[in-house]
């Protein structure tokens, strides 16, 4: 059994049964092993940003890693942006990068590069296998590292000769890492502070955003009056009817400052202290008012769900119902507004839908109008690396074949990784993509004003996407995905109703 | 004058007058500076791989660098594959990457990453500007580094506050680096060896591939009987009528070994010793027969054109005519063959065309049938990073607006960077793209056999692109590029004749 076969068997034994791939010559033995070792599903992405984004979406939904298969340094770098997003979502990913044979590297042939160095900034762990005998041990360690809290990208570099040389066979999986429980002293500290009555805001990060974590936070808020917010971008959050209606911390600095200003106490549950996404001249990076008392109930690597439950119990907070669903009103009509869009989405979203939101400016106001949608999971671009939307939605659909996926995709961001549509068509995935077609980098038009500049020819050339206009219907059809176009909310409702019943992917270009 | 304005003025003063960009929030002051400082043309790419590939194509044609403008670590990583190709082409590029403000980095907000580390493997030089006062000095140094032989990617990381803070103004350019002349002892050594009569092959790399360098090599070959080959992939080579008809060293290992076997002497002119692109079990990495005498006439950083001229003079080699053009024959008809394709291309290529070839398996046999085409420049993917074709062609067209660009694009590789078509439409560039639509990663089907594996379901799933088939006509039209489809050589001839007369870009899907 060669190293590649041992690797695939080891991964399958460890529960890594899906491989998102875009291989090259140095990965041929791995591919051949996939044909010899049963149990691994292979999914092709036509660009590596699709491959890694799929792995992110899959890992967020499953809680266990998919493998990737990438080709040398350039193949890795094409996938690093979505690995960055996965890193910021704390998604477990086993990132396998093939490379030249160990003895071939010294020839510095055209594809040679420093793969380990390139991988390091987006990885929680990097190892280069040096011999076929090491590959299986390295693979079980990669799985363990990727699933160690809070989760991350474990990169295993596989020189071609470690794949084709005889190995010692597969290794059994290592025991699953145990969650790290937060220190009770901090839970007592938070409880004392909340009992003391100073206005407090609890900021909920990734490991707090389970259904149990959210309900515990909801109990704490009911018992103490504490305000609740999620981080500005969430990796995955259960939402909709029966789940606590909790809004995000706003992206815009001034709004975030206003949101946080009333609270002399901020309690962090699986989150870091709130900071501006970007720095701006004359605006603070630190979003808390100076003097704010910050209590870290649970760090990002600790079990925030459990800490919130412990906090609720320490406060003897009773169980608490979520608000009843409001009476249905008529659907909005006319041109796009974020509020109207949210209403259409809330009404038409199927039960247990997965929403991947990479809508940038069009997506900022969607949490509140979708509080009373059917129960669903909401995923966002967590790392700010443009192009996460469609690939992440694709991976989520692979992970959850019985659920409908709705991808909310800004047009500018969508162009970074439109190749994901082809994988959706290839795999017959039930993904409805809604492209917010405003034919501009709308966010940058705003950011330019925020820095006090007057738009001119250069900024016009760099922020406008309307010459020529992108035709998303043709682009989707070119990759085998049926599509339609609308510029009204009633048209959207009709198209969305069609899309969520479709057998396979569908795309809606929403002109707004 | 803030740092961004000083930077733009410094770049313009140094002759860097084109900026390929995909900016974000941290680059807003740079964009604003582009509107205040005259002289810089801005070209938007809808994905960073387009931006960097454009800079590669521009630099290859101009010999002087374009600037890029990229957004933080993920924006950089999206562009690294084509920076890798630029590095391997020794293309001068001033690679500017915006990043968080210096004081903001410690908050580790979602887009934070280690930009300098990510840039290093593909750069000849990396500097992080630490203050607005440093930016201009760093910029002139970046230009100098990028143009120091053999040329490379100089990366300048620009924290946002260095752009918006007051600076000391622009700096004048540094003197252009002087070419490094090869040691005369090695030229004498090569001359002695050639005079001695042992069969020799001269391998021509990037700095040898000027018109003067090729003619000097042609003289040497005429006087001594030495064989001539270029490296397997060329950054830019003047070809066609009146230029010496020199073939490439084959990509396939066995063919390369056969090509080199008759020569006990190999003379390197701006090239490294020939090595297999990839390692294979039971095949050598080193392509020269053991015992081959290798003479480095000029290293890749030395002036190989001059060294070849010196060698021809040392050998007292007379001037030598290139072969006369053959009598024109009828154009081929019927299904695609590489030979037939080459004949159509040779006949219909306009004078002074620029051919960017990223045709992978479809492109291997095109050098010989195009020896007698009209004079043209031929560019190739030099680094093996998939997706260089259309972006590099786009940048070449920006550099040379009076010349026609023909991009030969494999379909699998083309899907990595199809967004380049939009930039071609936006900028009304005279680029004809021919997509070789074989709906497969054909190269990998061959490579799998080369490693001795039998194709199975996994390899079928990962190498086939025919379910669904990509519709390149729709994809092109979706980005504003008119397109047509053909599956015959006569259809190709008709479409190509139309394309090279078109006002603006055109795409031909050639089913093969």
Interface residues (C-beta under 8 A of the other chain):
Chain A: X21 X23 X24 X25 X26 X28 X29 X31 X32 X34 X35 X36 X40 X42 X43 X44 X46 X47 X49 X71 X72 X73 X74 X75 X77 X78 X80 X81 X84 X85 X88 X100 X101 X103 X104 X107 X108 X109 X110 X111 X113 X114 X117 X118 X120 X121 X122 X160 X161 X164 X233 X272 X273 X275 X276 X277 X278 X279 X281 X285 X286 X382 X383 X384 X385 X386 X387 X412 X415 X416 X418 X419 X422 X425 X426 X443 X444 X447 X448 X450 X451 X453 X454 X455 X456 X457 X458 X459 X461 X462 X465 X467 X468 X469 X470 X471 X472 X473 X474 X475 X477 X478 X479 X480
Chain B: X21 X23 X24 X25 X26 X28 X29 X31 X32 X34 X35 X36 X40 X42 X43 X44 X46 X47 X49 X71 X72 X73 X74 X75 X77 X78 X80 X81 X84 X85 X88 X100 X101 X103 X104 X107 X108 X109 X110 X111 X113 X114 X117 X118 X120 X121 X122 X160 X161 X164 X233 X272 X273 X275 X276 X277 X278 X279 X281 X285 X286 X382 X383 X384 X385 X386 X387 X412 X415 X416 X418 X419 X422 X425 X426 X443 X444 X447 X448 X450 X451 X453 X454 X455 X456 X457 X458 X459 X461 X462 X465 X467 X468 X469 X470 X471 X472 X473 X474 X475 X477 X478 X479 X480
